[in-house]
């Protein structure tokens, strides 16, 4: 029984990782096409962008752990002091996110024209919308 459970967890983890890889590949293609990156631009752009995304992923994980997990429980039992501390933490994390965004733009300035850097935000939003629509459509097709 224990072996079956381990096998099941391994399969579930592998499937999840494959799904994540597919989404990442789709996002890479989507942004590359949306920004009309040349091969030279793409070669320089993706390491910078991927490092930026990793910083954001770490920041969001910290946010979930330190803020959302706290307020997910018994929200009414929070004291005013605890609530204020959470607000300050949330603001601090958003400030970090802004600094990361600013750093990304600075790093991309020597690599991409300003117009393409501006198009990046729009491409990211379009990608999210497209992905959400695909997920909604998939759920709608299931019996």
C-alpha positions as CSV (number, residue, x, y, z in Angstrom):
1,X,0.0,0.0,0.0
2,X,2.8,2.4,0.9
3,X,4.5,1.7,-2.5
4,X,1.3,2.5,-4.3
5,X,0.9,5.8,-2.5
6,X,4.6,6.8,-3.3
7,X,4.0,5.8,-6.9
8,X,0.9,7.9,-7.1
9,X,2.6,10.9,-5.6
10,X,5.5,10.6,-8.1
11,X,3.1,10.5,-11.0
12,X,1.2,13.5,-9.7
13,X,4.3,15.5,-9.2
14,X,5.6,14.6,-12.7
15,X,2.3,15.6,-14.3
16,X,2.3,18.9,-12.4
17,X,5.9,19.6,-13.5
18,X,5.1,18.7,-17.1
19,X,2.1,21.0,-17.0
20,X,4.3,23.8,-15.6
21,X,6.9,23.2,-18.4
22,X,4.2,23.4,-21.0
23,X,2.8,26.7,-19.7
24,X,6.4,28.1,-19.5
25,X,7.1,27.1,-23.1
26,X,3.7,28.6,-24.2
27,X,4.5,31.8,-22.4
28,X,8.0,32.0,-24.0
29,X,6.5,31.5,-27.4
30,X,3.7,34.0,-26.8
31,X,6.0,36.8,-25.5
32,X,8.6,36.2,-28.2
33,X,6.0,36.5,-30.8
34,X,4.2,39.4,-29.2
35,X,7.4,41.4,-28.9
36,X,8.6,40.3,-32.3
37,X,12.0,39.5,-30.7
38,X,14.9,38.8,-33.1
39,X,17.0,35.8,-32.2
40,X,19.7,38.1,-30.9
41,X,17.2,40.0,-28.7
42,X,15.7,36.7,-27.5
43,X,19.1,35.3,-26.6
44,X,19.8,38.3,-24.3
45,X,16.2,38.9,-23.1
46,X,15.2,35.5,-21.8
47,X,17.9,35.0,-19.1
48,X,17.1,38.5,-17.7
49,X,13.4,37.9,-17.9
50,X,13.6,34.4,-16.3
51,X,15.7,35.7,-13.4
52,X,13.1,38.5,-12.9
53,X,10.3,35.9,-12.9
54,X,12.1,33.8,-10.4
55,X,12.4,36.8,-8.0
56,X,8.7,37.5,-8.4
57,X,7.9,33.8,-7.8
58,X,9.9,33.9,-4.6
59,X,8.3,37.1,-3.5
60,X,4.8,35.7,-4.1
61,X,5.6,32.6,-2.2
62,X,6.7,34.7,0.7
63,X,3.5,36.8,0.5
64,X,1.4,33.6,0.6
65,X,3.3,32.3,3.5
66,X,3.5,35.4,5.6
67,X,0.3,37.2,4.8
68,X,-2.4,35.0,3.2
69,X,-1.8,32.0,5.4
70,X,-2.2,34.2,8.4
71,X,-5.4,35.8,7.4
72,X,-6.8,32.5,6.0
73,X,-7.3,31.1,9.4
74,X,-9.4,32.8,12.1
75,X,-9.3,36.3,10.7
76,X,-11.5,37.8,13.5
77,X,-8.9,36.8,16.1
78,X,-6.3,39.1,14.7
79,X,-5.4,42.0,17.0
80,X,-5.1,45.5,15.5
81,X,-1.4,45.4,16.1
82,X,-1.2,42.1,14.1
83,X,-3.4,43.5,11.3
84,X,-1.2,46.6,11.1
85,X,1.9,44.4,11.0
86,X,0.4,42.4,8.1
87,X,-0.5,45.6,6.2
88,X,3.1,46.9,6.6
89,X,4.4,43.5,5.4
90,X,2.1,43.6,2.4
91,X,3.2,47.2,1.5
92,X,6.8,46.2,1.9
93,X,6.4,43.2,-0.5
94,X,4.6,45.4,-3.1
95,X,7.5,47.9,-2.9
96,X,9.9,45.1,-3.5
97,X,7.8,44.0,-6.5
98,X,8.0,47.5,-7.9
99,X,11.7,47.6,-7.4
100,X,12.1,44.3,-9.3
101,X,10.0,45.7,-12.1
102,X,12.1,48.8,-12.2
103,X,15.3,46.7,-12.2
104,X,13.9,44.6,-15.1
105,X,13.3,47.7,-17.2
106,X,16.8,49.0,-16.5
107,X,18.3,45.7,-17.5
108,X,16.3,45.5,-20.7
109,X,17.1,49.1,-21.8
110,X,20.3,48.1,-23.5
111,X,18.9,45.0,-25.1
112,X,15.4,46.0,-26.4
113,X,14.0,49.2,-27.9
114,X,11.8,51.1,-25.4
115,X,8.7,50.3,-27.4
116,X,9.3,46.5,-27.0
117,X,9.8,47.0,-23.2
118,X,6.5,48.8,-23.1
119,X,4.8,46.0,-25.1
120,X,6.1,43.4,-22.6
121,X,3.6,44.4,-19.9
122,X,0.7,44.2,-22.4
123,X,2.0,40.8,-23.7
124,X,2.1,39.4,-20.1
125,X,-1.4,40.6,-19.4
126,X,-2.7,39.1,-22.7
127,X,-0.9,35.8,-21.9
128,X,-2.6,35.6,-18.5
129,X,-6.0,36.3,-20.1
130,X,-5.4,33.7,-22.8
131,X,-4.3,31.1,-20.3
132,X,-7.3,31.8,-18.1
133,X,-9.7,31.5,-21.0
134,X,-8.1,28.2,-22.0
135,X,-8.5,26.9,-18.5
136,X,-12.1,28.0,-18.3
137,X,-12.9,26.4,-21.6
138,X,-11.3,23.1,-20.5
139,X,-13.3,23.1,-17.3
140,X,-16.5,23.8,-19.3
141,X,-15.8,20.8,-21.6
142,X,-15.5,18.3,-18.8
143,X,-18.6,16.4,-17.9
